[in-house]
Amino acid sequence: MTFDDDFVQLTMQGGTKRYSCKDLGYTWPPPDEITWGGFLFEQIRRSQITDEQREGMSHVMRGAEYNVKEMEKNAA
């Protein structure tokens, strides 16, 4: 189950971007690797809260953090 506030956080040299999973078309848990802005990102950590646990929480968000793995080969 994907909650409205489940998010992915993309970390790169220029800073950090955070998007909801739903805005990017991902369900929870998001994939191990994602492509965004011409870069391949790999997941380095994510929240371990289950759907059942999260359902009863009103002040908690689940997130997954990604770092740049490589630039897409077609993105130049």
Secondary structure per residue as TSV (DSSP state, phi and psi in degrees):
chain	resnum	aa	ss	phi	psi
A	1	M	-	360.0	137.5
A	2	T	-	-111.1	123.5
A	3	F	-	-88.4	157.0
A	4	D	T	-59.2	-28.7
A	5	D	T	-100.7	5.9
A	6	D	-	-63.3	135.2
A	7	F	E	-137.7	162.4
A	8	V	E	-116.7	141.6
A	9	Q	E	-119.8	121.3
A	10	L	E	-102.6	119.2
A	11	T	E	-107.9	128.2
A	12	M	E	-146.0	177.8
A	13	Q	T	-58.7	-37.2
A	14	G	T	-78.6	-3.6
A	15	G	E	135.3	-159.1
A	16	T	E	-124.4	137.7
A	17	K	E	-120.0	139.4
A	18	R	E	-126.0	130.2
A	19	Y	E	-133.2	147.9
A	20	S	E	-71.3	148.2
A	21	C	H	-57.1	-42.5
A	22	K	H	-62.7	-38.7
A	23	D	H	-62.8	-32.8
A	24	L	H	-92.7	-1.4
A	25	G	T	82.2	21.1
A	26	Y	-	-104.0	147.6
A	27	T	-	-98.3	163.0
A	28	W	S	-88.7	132.8
A	29	P	S	-81.0	146.2
A	30	P	-	-69.9	164.8
A	31	P	-	-67.7	164.2
A	32	D	S	-68.3	-29.3
A	33	E	E	-133.4	140.6
A	34	I	E	-137.1	154.7
A	35	T	E	-110.3	132.1
A	36	W	E	-154.2	132.4
A	37	G	T	59.1	31.2
A	38	G	T	84.4	8.6
A	39	F	E	-124.6	149.0
A	40	L	E	-97.4	125.6
A	41	F	E	-111.2	144.8
A	42	E	E	-118.1	141.9
A	43	Q	E	-71.5	131.0
A	44	I	E	-107.9	-21.4
A	45	R	E	-166.9	159.3
A	46	R	E	-155.0	156.7
A	47	S	-	-59.4	141.7
A	48	Q	-	-102.3	10.6
A	49	I	-	-71.4	128.1
A	50	T	-	-77.9	165.0
A	51	D	H	-56.5	-44.0
A	52	E	H	-64.4	-41.2
A	53	Q	H	-66.4	-45.2
A	54	R	H	-64.3	-34.5
A	55	E	H	-56.7	-33.3
A	56	G	T	-92.2	6.0
A	57	M	-	-110.6	132.6
A	58	S	S	-105.1	-15.4
A	59	H	S	-122.1	35.5
A	60	V	-	-131.8	139.4
A	61	M	-	-120.8	147.8
A	62	R	-	-102.8	140.7
A	63	G	E	-142.2	159.5
A	64	A	E	-129.1	132.7
A	65	E	E	-105.1	138.5
A	66	Y	E	-127.5	143.8
A	67	N	E	-115.7	155.5
A	68	V	E	-63.8	130.8
A	69	K	E	-97.4	-47.9
A	70	E	E	-166.4	162.3
A	71	M	E	-80.7	140.9
A	72	E	-	-60.8	142.2
A	73	K	T	-66.3	-27.0
A	74	N	T	-93.4	3.2
A	75	A	-	-92.7	12.8
A	76	A	-	-84.9	360.0
